[in-house]
Amino acid sequence: MHPWTLYALEVTRDRLSEARAERLLIEARAGETGTSYFRRPMAIALAALSRGSAAAARRLDECVADDLGASLATSK
């Protein structure tokens, strides 16, 4: 193949990639204006649930560690 043909194909591929990225950016910006009345409150609720469960897991880990430490201390 002629080098200019390869160059033209590469330029075309680059332009298509840039156009695709620009189109995705435009679509993402268009989605920002139409906020969902359901999605944001659900995200906040799920984040709170996640933080609560993480706090509970840490508290349980501390209790188990205390119980394990106490049981090992008495066995010495």
mmCIF file of the N, C-alpha and C atoms, coordinates in Angstrom:
data_MODEL
# 
_entry.id   MODEL 
# 
loop_
_atom_site.group_PDB 
_atom_site.id 
_atom_site.type_symbol 
_atom_site.label_atom_id 
_atom_site.label_alt_id 
_atom_site.label_comp_id 
_atom_site.label_asym_id 
_atom_site.label_entity_id 
_atom_site.label_seq_id 
_atom_site.pdbx_PDB_ins_code 
_atom_site.Cartn_x 
_atom_site.Cartn_y 
_atom_site.Cartn_z 
_atom_site.occupancy 
_atom_site.B_iso_or_equiv 
_atom_site.pdbx_formal_charge 
_atom_site.auth_seq_id 
_atom_site.auth_comp_id 
_atom_site.auth_asym_id 
_atom_site.auth_atom_id 
_atom_site.pdbx_PDB_model_num 
ATOM 1   N N  . MET A 1 1  ? 0.832   -1.172  0.000  1.00 0.00 ? 1  MET A N  1 
ATOM 2   C CA . MET A 1 1  ? 0.000   0.000   0.000  1.00 0.00 ? 1  MET A CA 1 
ATOM 3   C C  . MET A 1 1  ? 0.883   1.244   0.000  1.00 0.00 ? 1  MET A C  1 
ATOM 4   N N  . HIS A 1 2  ? 0.383   2.270   -0.608 1.00 0.00 ? 2  HIS A N  1 
ATOM 5   C CA . HIS A 1 2  ? 1.140   3.509   -0.692 1.00 0.00 ? 2  HIS A CA 1 
ATOM 6   C C  . HIS A 1 2  ? 1.139   4.209   0.670  1.00 0.00 ? 2  HIS A C  1 
ATOM 7   N N  . PRO A 1 3  ? 2.243   4.841   1.044  1.00 0.00 ? 3  PRO A N  1 
ATOM 8   C CA . PRO A 1 3  ? 2.307   5.501   2.355  1.00 0.00 ? 3  PRO A CA 1 
ATOM 9   C C  . PRO A 1 3  ? 1.237   6.574   2.555  1.00 0.00 ? 3  PRO A C  1 
ATOM 10  N N  . TRP A 1 4  ? 0.866   7.267   1.462  1.00 0.00 ? 4  TRP A N  1 
ATOM 11  C CA . TRP A 1 4  ? -0.174  8.297   1.605  1.00 0.00 ? 4  TRP A CA 1 
ATOM 12  C C  . TRP A 1 4  ? -1.532  7.679   1.910  1.00 0.00 ? 4  TRP A C  1 
ATOM 13  N N  . THR A 1 5  ? -1.761  6.493   1.429  1.00 0.00 ? 5  THR A N  1 
ATOM 14  C CA . THR A 1 5  ? -3.013  5.788   1.720  1.00 0.00 ? 5  THR A CA 1 
ATOM 15  C C  . THR A 1 5  ? -3.060  5.417   3.190  1.00 0.00 ? 5  THR A C  1 
ATOM 16  N N  . LEU A 1 6  ? -1.955  4.923   3.710  1.00 0.00 ? 6  LEU A N  1 
ATOM 17  C CA . LEU A 1 6  ? -1.888  4.595   5.130  1.00 0.00 ? 6  LEU A CA 1 
ATOM 18  C C  . LEU A 1 6  ? -2.073  5.839   5.995  1.00 0.00 ? 6  LEU A C  1 
ATOM 19  N N  . TYR A 1 7  ? -1.452  6.941   5.550  1.00 0.00 ? 7  TYR A N  1 
ATOM 20  C CA . TYR A 1 7  ? -1.593  8.194   6.283  1.00 0.00 ? 7  TYR A CA 1 
ATOM 21  C C  . TYR A 1 7  ? -3.054  8.657   6.292  1.00 0.00 ? 7  TYR A C  1 
ATOM 22  N N  . ALA A 1 8  ? -3.717  8.577   5.139  1.00 0.00 ? 8  ALA A N  1 
ATOM 23  C CA . ALA A 1 8  ? -5.115  8.996   5.036  1.00 0.00 ? 8  ALA A CA 1 
ATOM 24  C C  . ALA A 1 8  ? -6.008  8.127   5.921  1.00 0.00 ? 8  ALA A C  1 
ATOM 25  N N  . LEU A 1 9  ? -5.731  6.847   5.953  1.00 0.00 ? 9  LEU A N  1 
ATOM 26  C CA . LEU A 1 9  ? -6.509  5.952   6.819  1.00 0.00 ? 9  LEU A CA 1 
ATOM 27  C C  . LEU A 1 9  ? -6.296  6.285   8.294  1.00 0.00 ? 9  LEU A C  1 
ATOM 28  N N  . GLU A 1 10 ? -5.078  6.602   8.660  1.00 0.00 ? 10 GLU A N  1 
ATOM 29  C CA . GLU A 1 10 ? -4.778  6.956   10.052 1.00 0.00 ? 10 GLU A CA 1 
ATOM 30  C C  . GLU A 1 10 ? -5.454  8.274   10.443 1.00 0.00 ? 10 GLU A C  1 
ATOM 31  N N  . VAL A 1 11 ? -5.417  9.254   9.552  1.00 0.00 ? 11 VAL A N  1 
ATOM 32  C CA . VAL A 1 11 ? -6.082  10.531  9.821  1.00 0.00 ? 11 VAL A CA 1 
ATOM 33  C C  . VAL A 1 11 ? -7.581  10.320  9.965  1.00 0.00 ? 11 VAL A C  1 
ATOM 34  N N  . THR A 1 12 ? -8.167  9.518   9.093  1.00 0.00 ? 12 THR A N  1 
ATOM 35  C CA . THR A 1 12 ? -9.595  9.220   9.177  1.00 0.00 ? 12 THR A CA 1 
ATOM 36  C C  . THR A 1 12 ? -9.923  8.540   10.493 1.00 0.00 ? 12 THR A C  1 
ATOM 37  N N  . ARG A 1 13 ? -9.114  7.601   10.913 1.00 0.00 ? 13 ARG A N  1 
ATOM 38  C CA . ARG A 1 13 ? -9.333  6.897   12.186 1.00 0.00 ? 13 ARG A CA 1 
ATOM 39  C C  . ARG A 1 13 ? -9.257  7.872   13.361 1.00 0.00 ? 13 ARG A C  1 
ATOM 40  N N  . ASP A 1 14 ? -8.281  8.783   13.321 1.00 0.00 ? 14 ASP A N  1 
ATOM 41  C CA . ASP A 1 14 ? -8.158  9.791   14.376 1.00 0.00 ? 14 ASP A CA 1 
ATOM 42  C C  . ASP A 1 14 ? -9.374  10.705  14.427 1.00 0.00 ? 14 ASP A C  1 
ATOM 43  N N  . ARG A 1 15 ? -9.830  11.148  13.271 1.00 0.00 ? 15 ARG A N  1 
ATOM 44  C CA . ARG A 1 15 ? -10.993 12.038  13.223 1.00 0.00 ? 15 ARG A CA 1 
ATOM 45  C C  . ARG A 1 15 ? -12.246 11.331  13.726 1.00 0.00 ? 15 ARG A C  1 
ATOM 46  N N  . LEU A 1 16 ? -12.407 10.078  13.385 1.00 0.00 ? 16 LEU A N  1 
ATOM 47  C CA . LEU A 1 16 ? -13.565 9.319   13.873 1.00 0.00 ? 16 LEU A CA 1 
ATOM 48  C C  . LEU A 1 16 ? -13.506 9.163   15.386 1.00 0.00 ? 16 LEU A C  1 
ATOM 49  N N  . SER A 1 17 ? -12.321 8.916   15.903 1.00 0.00 ? 17 SER A N  1 
ATOM 50  C CA . SER A 1 17 ? -12.161 8.777   17.347 1.00 0.00 ? 17 SER A CA 1 
ATOM 51  C C  . SER A 1 17 ? -12.475 10.089  18.060 1.00 0.00 ? 17 SER A C  1 
ATOM 52  N N  . GLU A 1 18 ? -11.980 11.201  17.525 1.00 0.00 ? 18 GLU A N  1 
ATOM 53  C CA . GLU A 1 18 ? -12.272 12.506  18.121 1.00 0.00 ? 18 GLU A CA 1 
ATOM 54  C C  . GLU A 1 18 ? -13.754 12.831  18.054 1.00 0.00 ? 18 GLU A C  1 
ATOM 55  N N  . ALA A 1 19 ? -14.399 12.516  16.940 1.00 0.00 ? 19 ALA A N  1 
ATOM 56  C CA . ALA A 1 19 ? -15.829 12.775  16.798 1.00 0.00 ? 19 ALA A CA 1 
ATOM 57  C C  . ALA A 1 19 ? -16.632 11.932  17.781 1.00 0.00 ? 19 ALA A C  1 
ATOM 58  N N  . ARG A 1 20 ? -16.217 10.689  17.970 1.00 0.00 ? 20 ARG A N  1 
ATOM 59  C CA . ARG A 1 20 ? -16.903 9.803   18.914 1.00 0.00 ? 20 ARG A CA 1 
ATOM 60  C C  . ARG A 1 20 ? -16.755 10.325  20.348 1.00 0.00 ? 20 ARG A C  1 
ATOM 61  N N  . ALA A 1 21 ? -15.557 10.770  20.693 1.00 0.00 ? 21 ALA A N  1 
ATOM 62  C CA . ALA A 1 21 ? -15.336 11.311  22.029 1.00 0.00 ? 21 ALA A CA 1 
ATOM 63  C C  . ALA A 1 21 ? -16.138 12.592  22.244 1.00 0.00 ? 21 ALA A C  1 
ATOM 64  N N  . GLU A 1 22 ? -16.195 13.445  21.235 1.00 0.00 ? 22 GLU A N  1 
ATOM 65  C CA . GLU A 1 22 ? -16.965 14.685  21.350 1.00 0.00 ? 22 GLU A CA 1 
ATOM 66  C C  . GLU A 1 22 ? -18.460 14.381  21.478 1.00 0.00 ? 22 GLU A C  1 
ATOM 67  N N  . ARG A 1 23 ? -18.958 13.407  20.733 1.00 0.00 ? 23 ARG A N  1 
ATOM 68  C CA . ARG A 1 23 ? -20.365 13.035  20.819 1.00 0.00 ? 23 ARG A CA 1 
ATOM 69  C C  . ARG A 1 23 ? -20.708 12.489  22.199 1.00 0.00 ? 23 ARG A C  1 
ATOM 70  N N  . LEU A 1 24 ? -19.814 11.667  22.757 1.00 0.00 ? 24 LEU A N  1 
ATOM 71  C CA . LEU A 1 24 ? -20.050 11.137  24.097 1.00 0.00 ? 24 LEU A CA 1 
ATOM 72  C C  . LEU A 1 24 ? -20.050 12.249  25.139 1.00 0.00 ? 24 LEU A C  1 
ATOM 73  N N  . LEU A 1 25 ? -19.166 13.226  24.969 1.00 0.00 ? 25 LEU A N  1 
ATOM 74  C CA . LEU A 1 25 ? -19.121 14.357  25.886 1.00 0.00 ? 25 LEU A CA 1 
ATOM 75  C C  . LEU A 1 25 ? -20.404 15.179  25.803 1.00 0.00 ? 25 LEU A C  1 
ATOM 76  N N  . ILE A 1 26 ? -20.894 15.407  24.597 1.00 0.00 ? 26 ILE A N  1 
ATOM 77  C CA . ILE A 1 26 ? -22.144 16.158  24.412 1.00 0.00 ? 26 ILE A CA 1 
ATOM 78  C C  . ILE A 1 26 ? -23.306 15.400  25.044 1.00 0.00 ? 26 ILE A C  1 
ATOM 79  N N  . GLU A 1 27 ? -23.350 14.081  24.863 1.00 0.00 ? 27 GLU A N  1 
ATOM 80  C CA . GLU A 1 27 ? -24.420 13.287  25.466 1.00 0.00 ? 27 GLU A CA 1 
ATOM 81  C C  . GLU A 1 27 ? -24.341 13.312  26.988 1.00 0.00 ? 27 GLU A C  1 
ATOM 82  N N  . ALA A 1 28 ? -23.140 13.269  27.526 1.00 0.00 ? 28 ALA A N  1 
ATOM 83  C CA . ALA A 1 28 ? -22.978 13.309  28.978 1.00 0.00 ? 28 ALA A CA 1 
ATOM 84  C C  . ALA A 1 28 ? -23.422 14.655  29.532 1.00 0.00 ? 28 ALA A C  1 
ATOM 85  N N  . ARG A 1 29 ? -23.087 15.730  28.839 1.00 0.00 ? 29 ARG A N  1 
ATOM 86  C CA . ARG A 1 29 ? -23.507 17.059  29.289 1.00 0.00 ? 29 ARG A CA 1 
ATOM 87  C C  . ARG A 1 29 ? -25.014 17.229  29.182 1.00 0.00 ? 29 ARG A C  1 
ATOM 88  N N  . ALA A 1 30 ? -25.620 16.635  28.178 1.00 0.00 ? 30 ALA A N  1 
ATOM 89  C CA . ALA A 1 30 ? -27.069 16.735  28.021 1.00 0.00 ? 30 ALA A CA 1 
ATOM 90  C C  . ALA A 1 30 ? -27.770 15.987  29.146 1.00 0.00 ? 30 ALA A C  1 
ATOM 91  N N  . GLY A 1 31 ? -27.184 14.912  29.629 1.00 0.00 ? 31 GLY A N  1 
ATOM 92  C CA . GLY A 1 31 ? -27.771 14.136  30.718 1.00 0.00 ? 31 GLY A CA 1 
ATOM 93  C C  . GLY A 1 31 ? -27.672 14.847  32.053 1.00 0.00 ? 31 GLY A C  1 
ATOM 94  N N  . GLU A 1 32 ? -26.733 15.785  32.198 1.00 0.00 ? 32 GLU A N  1 
ATOM 95  C CA . GLU A 1 32 ? -26.569 16.496  33.456 1.00 0.00 ? 32 GLU A CA 1 
ATOM 96  C C  . GLU A 1 32 ? -27.711 17.457  33.726 1.00 0.00 ? 32 GLU A C  1 
ATOM 97  N N  . THR A 1 33 ? -28.282 18.024  32.687 1.00 0.00 ? 33 THR A N  1 
ATOM 98  C CA . THR A 1 33 ? -29.329 19.019  32.886 1.00 0.00 ? 33 THR A CA 1 
ATOM 99  C C  . THR A 1 33 ? -30.630 18.377  33.341 1.00 0.00 ? 33 THR A C  1 
ATOM 100 N N  . GLY A 1 34 ? -30.920 17.201  32.900 1.00 0.00 ? 34 GLY A N  1 
ATOM 101 C CA . GLY A 1 34 ? -32.153 16.517  33.283 1.00 0.00 ? 34 GLY A CA 1 
ATOM 102 C C  . GLY A 1 34 ? -31.916 15.646  34.496 1.00 0.00 ? 34 GLY A C  1 
ATOM 103 N N  . THR A 1 35 ? -31.853 16.240  35.678 1.00 0.00 ? 35 THR A N  1 
ATOM 104 C CA . THR A 1 35 ? -31.575 15.454  36.876 1.00 0.00 ? 35 THR A CA 1 
ATOM 105 C C  . THR A 1 35 ? -32.759 14.579  37.216 1.00 0.00 ? 35 THR A C  1 
ATOM 106 N N  . SER A 1 36 ? -32.469 13.439  37.713 1.00 0.00 ? 36 SER A N  1 
ATOM 107 C CA . SER A 1 36 ? -33.502 12.493  38.087 1.00 0.00 ? 36 SER A CA 1 
ATOM 108 C C  . SER A 1 36 ? -33.941 12.762  39.515 1.00 0.00 ? 36 SER A C  1 
ATOM 109 N N  . TYR A 1 37 ? -35.244 12.743  39.739 1.00 0.00 ? 37 TYR A N  1 
ATOM 110 C CA . TYR A 1 37 ? -35.766 12.948  41.083 1.00 0.00 ? 37 TYR A CA 1 
ATOM 111 C C  . TYR A 1 37 ? -35.673 11.670  41.909 1.00 0.00 ? 37 TYR A C  1 
ATOM 112 N N  . PHE A 1 38 ? -35.377 10.589  41.258 1.00 0.00 ? 38 PHE A N  1 
ATOM 113 C CA . PHE A 1 38 ? -35.303 9.305   41.947 1.00 0.00 ? 38 PHE A CA 1 
ATOM 114 C C  . PHE A 1 38 ? -33.870 8.867   42.196 1.00 0.00 ? 38 PHE A C  1 
ATOM 115 N N  . ARG A 1 39 ? -32.993 9.119   41.240 1.00 0.00 ? 39 ARG A N  1 
ATOM 116 C CA . ARG A 1 39 ? -31.633 8.592   41.308 1.00 0.00 ? 39 ARG A CA 1 
ATOM 117 C C  . ARG A 1 39 ? -30.822 9.202   42.452 1.00 0.00 ? 39 ARG A C  1 
ATOM 118 N N  . ARG A 1 40 ? -30.867 10.516  42.614 1.00 0.00 ? 40 ARG A N  1 
ATOM 119 C CA . ARG A 1 40 ? -30.057 11.160  43.650 1.00 0.00 ? 40 ARG A CA 1 
ATOM 120 C C  . ARG A 1 40 ? -30.481 10.745  45.060 1.00 0.00 ? 40 ARG A C  1 
ATOM 121 N N  . PRO A 1 41 ? -31.783 10.767  45.399 1.00 0.00 ? 41 PRO A N  1 
ATOM 122 C CA . PRO A 1 41 ? -32.157 10.313  46.746 1.00 0.00 ? 41 PRO A CA 1 
ATOM 123 C C  . PRO A 1 41 ? -31.798 8.847   46.987 1.00 0.00 ? 41 PRO A C  1 
ATOM 124 N N  . MET A 1 42 ? -31.915 8.020   45.962 1.00 0.00 ? 42 MET A N  1 
ATOM 125 C CA . MET A 1 42 ? -31.537 6.607   46.125 1.00 0.00 ? 42 MET A CA 1 
ATOM 126 C C  . MET A 1 42 ? -30.032 6.471   46.338 1.00 0.00 ? 42 MET A C  1 
ATOM 127 N N  . ALA A 1 43 ? -29.243 7.266   45.643 1.00 0.00 ? 43 ALA A N  1 
ATOM 128 C CA . ALA A 1 43 ? -27.793 7.214   45.829 1.00 0.00 ? 43 ALA A CA 1 
ATOM 129 C C  . ALA A 1 43 ? -27.424 7.655   47.239 1.00 0.00 ? 43 ALA A C  1 
ATOM 130 N N  . ILE A 1 44 ? -28.092 8.687   47.739 1.00 0.00 ? 44 ILE A N  1 
ATOM 131 C CA . ILE A 1 44 ? -27.818 9.157   49.094 1.00 0.00 ? 44 ILE A CA 1 
ATOM 132 C C  . ILE A 1 44 ? -28.210 8.088   50.110 1.00 0.00 ? 44 ILE A C  1 
ATOM 133 N N  . ALA A 1 45 ? -29.367 7.456   49.896 1.00 0.00 ? 45 ALA A N  1 
ATOM 134 C CA . ALA A 1 45 ? -29.819 6.411   50.816 1.00 0.00 ? 45 ALA A CA 1 
ATOM 135 C C  . ALA A 1 45 ? -28.872 5.206   50.799 1.00 0.00 ? 45 ALA A C  1 
ATOM 136 N N  . LEU A 1 46 ? -28.438 4.803   49.623 1.00 0.00 ? 46 LEU A N  1 
ATOM 137 C CA . LEU A 1 46 ? -27.513 3.666   49.535 1.00 0.00 ? 46 LEU A CA 1 
ATOM 138 C C  . LEU A 1 46 ? -26.157 3.997   50.145 1.00 0.00 ? 46 LEU A C  1 
ATOM 139 N N  . ALA A 1 47 ? -25.711 5.239   49.986 1.00 0.00 ? 47 ALA A N  1 
ATOM 140 C CA . ALA A 1 47 ? -24.442 5.642   50.598 1.00 0.00 ? 47 ALA A CA 1 
ATOM 141 C C  . ALA A 1 47 ? -24.561 5.624   52.121 1.00 0.00 ? 47 ALA A C  1 
ATOM 142 N N  . ALA A 1 48 ? -25.693 6.095   52.644 1.00 0.00 ? 48 ALA A N  1 
ATOM 143 C CA . ALA A 1 48 ? -25.896 6.069   54.093 1.00 0.00 ? 48 ALA A CA 1 
ATOM 144 C C  . ALA A 1 48 ? -25.951 4.629   54.606 1.00 0.00 ? 48 ALA A C  1 
ATOM 145 N N  . LEU A 1 49 ? -26.626 3.769   53.871 1.00 0.00 ? 49 LEU A N  1 
ATOM 146 C CA . LEU A 1 49 ? -26.696 2.354   54.255 1.00 0.00 ? 49 LEU A CA 1 
ATOM 147 C C  . LEU A 1 49 ? -25.302 1.727   54.237 1.00 0.00 ? 49 LEU A C  1 
ATOM 148 N N  . SER A 1 50 ? -24.519 2.061   53.233 1.00 0.00 ? 50 SER A N  1 
ATOM 149 C CA . SER A 1 50 ? -23.161 1.531   53.136 1.00 0.00 ? 50 SER A CA 1 
ATOM 150 C C  . SER A 1 50 ? -22.296 2.010   54.296 1.00 0.00 ? 50 SER A C  1 
ATOM 151 N N  . ARG A 1 51 ? -22.391 3.314   54.602 1.00 0.00 ? 51 ARG A N  1 
ATOM 152 C CA . ARG A 1 51 ? -21.612 3.834   55.733 1.00 0.00 ? 51 ARG A CA 1 
ATOM 153 C C  . ARG A 1 51 ? -22.055 3.201   57.041 1.00 0.00 ? 51 ARG A C  1 
ATOM 154 N N  . GLY A 1 52 ? -23.353 3.001   57.207 1.00 0.00 ? 52 GLY A N  1 
ATOM 155 C CA . GLY A 1 52 ? -23.857 2.379   58.431 1.00 0.00 ? 52 GLY A CA 1 
ATOM 156 C C  . GLY A 1 52 ? -23.396 0.948   58.571 1.00 0.00 ? 52 GLY A C  1 
ATOM 157 N N  . SER A 1 53 ? -23.442 0.193   57.484 1.00 0.00 ? 53 SER A N  1 
ATOM 158 C CA . SER A 1 53 ? -23.006 -1.196  57.562 1.00 0.00 ? 53 SER A CA 1 
ATOM 159 C C  . SER A 1 53 ? -21.495 -1.282  57.795 1.00 0.00 ? 53 SER A C  1 
ATOM 160 N N  . ALA A 1 54 ? -20.731 -0.349  57.233 1.00 0.00 ? 54 ALA A N  1 
ATOM 161 C CA . ALA A 1 54 ? -19.281 -0.339  57.475 1.00 0.00 ? 54 ALA A CA 1 
ATOM 162 C C  . ALA A 1 54 ? -18.992 -0.025  58.938 1.00 0.00 ? 54 ALA A C  1 
ATOM 163 N N  . ALA A 1 55 ? -19.745 0.910   59.525 1.00 0.00 ? 55 ALA A N  1 
ATOM 164 C CA . ALA A 1 55 ? -19.554 1.234   60.938 1.00 0.00 ? 55 ALA A CA 1 
ATOM 165 C C  . ALA A 1 55 ? -19.912 0.035   61.814 1.00 0.00 ? 55 ALA A C  1 
ATOM 166 N N  . ALA A 1 56 ? -20.996 -0.656  61.473 1.00 0.00 ? 56 ALA A N  1 
ATOM 167 C CA . ALA A 1 56 ? -21.392 -1.834  62.238 1.00 0.00 ? 56 ALA A CA 1 
ATOM 168 C C  . ALA A 1 56 ? -20.337 -2.937  62.131 1.00 0.00 ? 56 ALA A C  1 
ATOM 169 N N  . ALA A 1 57 ? -19.781 -3.110  60.944 1.00 0.00 ? 57 ALA A N  1 
ATOM 170 C CA . ALA A 1 57 ? -18.746 -4.132  60.767 1.00 0.00 ? 57 ALA A CA 1 
ATOM 171 C C  . ALA A 1 57 ? -17.498 -3.779  61.577 1.00 0.00 ? 57 ALA A C  1 
ATOM 172 N N  . ARG A 1 58 ? -17.118 -2.507  61.598 1.00 0.00 ? 58 ARG A N  1 
ATOM 173 C CA . ARG A 1 58 ? -15.965 -2.109  62.408 1.00 0.00 ? 58 ARG A CA 1 
ATOM 174 C C  . ARG A 1 58 ? -16.236 -2.347  63.889 1.00 0.00 ? 58 ARG A C  1 
ATOM 175 N N  . ARG A 1 59 ? -17.445 -2.042  64.335 1.00 0.00 ? 59 ARG A N  1 
ATOM 176 C CA . ARG A 1 59 ? -17.799 -2.241  65.742 1.00 0.00 ? 59 ARG A CA 1 
ATOM 177 C C  . ARG A 1 59 ? -17.753 -3.731  66.101 1.00 0.00 ? 59 ARG A C  1 
ATOM 178 N N  . LEU A 1 60 ? -18.266 -4.570  65.204 1.00 0.00 ? 60 LEU A N  1 
ATOM 179 C CA . LEU A 1 60 ? -18.215 -6.015  65.450 1.00 0.00 ? 60 LEU A CA 1 
ATOM 180 C C  . LEU A 1 60 ? -16.784 -6.520  65.461 1.00 0.00 ? 60 LEU A C  1 
ATOM 181 N N  . ASP A 1 61 ? -15.959 -6.000  64.570 1.00 0.00 ? 61 ASP A N  1 
ATOM 182 C CA . ASP A 1 61 ? -14.554 -6.402  64.547 1.00 0.00 ? 61 ASP A CA 1 
ATOM 183 C C  . ASP A 1 61 ? -13.872 -6.055  65.866 1.00 0.00 ? 61 ASP A C  1 
ATOM 184 N N  . GLU A 1 62 ? -14.173 -4.874  66.397 1.00 0.00 ? 62 GLU A N  1 
ATOM 185 C CA . GLU A 1 62 ? -13.589 -4.483  67.678 1.00 0.00 ? 62 GLU A CA 1 
ATOM 186 C C  . GLU A 1 62 ? -14.044 -5.410  68.793 1.00 0.00 ? 62 GLU A C  1 
ATOM 187 N N  . CYS A 1 63 ? -15.327 -5.773  68.805 1.00 0.00 ? 63 CYS A N  1 
ATOM 188 C CA . CYS A 1 63 ? -15.854 -6.665  69.842 1.00 0.00 ? 63 CYS A CA 1 
ATOM 189 C C  . CYS A 1 63 ? -15.220 -8.048  69.754 1.00 0.00 ? 63 CYS A C  1 
ATOM 190 N N  . VAL A 1 64 ? -15.100 -8.551  68.544 1.00 0.00 ? 64 VAL A N  1 
ATOM 191 C CA . VAL A 1 64 ? -14.505 -9.871  68.352 1.00 0.00 ? 64 VAL A CA 1 
ATOM 192 C C  . VAL A 1 64 ? -13.041 -9.832  68.764 1.00 0.00 ? 64 VAL A C  1 
ATOM 193 N N  . ALA A 1 65 ? -12.348 -8.750  68.421 1.00 0.00 ? 65 ALA A N  1 
ATOM 194 C CA . ALA A 1 65 ? -10.941 -8.632  68.804 1.00 0.00 ? 65 ALA A CA 1 
ATOM 195 C C  . ALA A 1 65 ? -10.809 -8.551  70.321 1.00 0.00 ? 65 ALA A C  1 
ATOM 196 N N  . ASP A 1 66 ? -11.716 -7.810  70.982 1.00 0.00 ? 66 ASP A N  1 
ATOM 197 C CA . ASP A 1 66 ? -11.683 -7.732  72.444 1.00 0.00 ? 66 ASP A CA 1 
ATOM 198 C C  . ASP A 1 66 ? -11.949 -9.097  73.071 1.00 0.00 ? 66 ASP A C  1 
ATOM 199 N N  . ASP A 1 67 ? -12.960 -9.810  72.540 1.00 0.00 ? 67 ASP A N  1 
ATOM 200 C CA . ASP A 1 67 ? -13.279 -11.131 73.066 1.00 0.00 ? 67 ASP A CA 1 
ATOM 201 C C  . ASP A 1 67 ? -12.121 -12.099 72.846 1.00 0.00 ? 67 ASP A C  1 
ATOM 202 N N  . LEU A 1 68 ? -11.505 -12.041 71.692 1.00 0.00 ? 68 LEU A N  1 
ATOM 203 C CA . LEU A 1 68 ? -10.372 -12.915 71.399 1.00 0.00 ? 68 LEU A CA 1 
ATOM 204 C C  . LEU A 1 68 ? -9.204  -12.587 72.305 1.00 0.00 ? 68 LEU A C  1 
ATOM 205 N N  . GLY A 1 69 ? -8.944  -11.294 72.481 1.00 0.00 ? 69 GLY A N  1 
ATOM 206 C CA . GLY A 1 69 ? -7.863  -10.885 73.380 1.00 0.00 ? 69 GLY A CA 1 
ATOM 207 C C  . GLY A 1 69 ? -8.114  -11.329 74.803 1.00 0.00 ? 69 GLY A C  1 
ATOM 208 N N  . ALA A 1 70 ? -9.365  -11.215 75.266 1.00 0.00 ? 70 ALA A N  1 
ATOM 209 C CA . ALA A 1 70 ? -9.696  -11.642 76.634 1.00 0.00 ? 70 ALA A CA 1 
ATOM 210 C C  . ALA A 1 70 ? -9.554  -13.158 76.789 1.00 0.00 ? 70 ALA A C  1 
ATOM 211 N N  . SER A 1 71 ? -9.976  -13.902 75.795 1.00 0.00 ? 71 SER A N  1 
ATOM 212 C CA . SER A 1 71 ? -9.874  -15.359 75.901 1.00 0.00 ? 71 SER A CA 1 
ATOM 213 C C  . SER A 1 71 ? -8.417  -15.821 75.850 1.00 0.00 ? 71 SER A C  1 
ATOM 214 N N  . LEU A 1 72 ? -7.583  -15.142 75.093 1.00 0.00 ? 72 LEU A N  1 
ATOM 215 C CA . LEU A 1 72 ? -6.167  -15.498 75.048 1.00 0.00 ? 72 LEU A CA 1 
ATOM 216 C C  . LEU A 1 72 ? -5.468  -15.090 76.324 1.00 0.00 ? 72 LEU A C  1 
ATOM 217 N N  . ALA A 1 73 ? -5.888  -13.999 76.931 1.00 0.00 ? 73 ALA A N  1 
ATOM 218 C CA . ALA A 1 73 ? -5.259  -13.511 78.147 1.00 0.00 ? 73 ALA A CA 1 
ATOM 219 C C  . ALA A 1 73 ? -5.542  -14.461 79.324 1.00 0.00 ? 73 ALA A C  1 
ATOM 220 N N  . THR A 1 74 ? -6.725  -15.046 79.361 1.00 0.00 ? 74 THR A N  1 
ATOM 221 C CA . THR A 1 74 ? -7.057  -15.958 80.447 1.00 0.00 ? 74 THR A CA 1 
ATOM 222 C C  . THR A 1 74 ? -6.411  -17.327 80.283 1.00 0.00 ? 74 THR A C  1 
ATOM 223 N N  . SER A 1 75 ? -6.018  -17.687 79.087 1.00 0.00 ? 75 SER A N  1 
ATOM 224 C CA . SER A 1 75 ? -5.445  -19.002 78.853 1.00 0.00 ? 75 SER A CA 1 
ATOM 225 C C  . SER A 1 75 ? -3.966  -19.036 79.176 1.00 0.00 ? 75 SER A C  1 
ATOM 226 N N  . LYS A 1 76 ? -3.346  -17.926 79.429 1.00 0.00 ? 76 LYS A N  1 
ATOM 227 C CA . LYS A 1 76 ? -1.905  -17.918 79.721 1.00 0.00 ? 76 LYS A CA 1 
ATOM 228 C C  . LYS A 1 76 ? -1.606  -18.397 81.089 1.00 0.00 ? 76 LYS A C  1 
# 
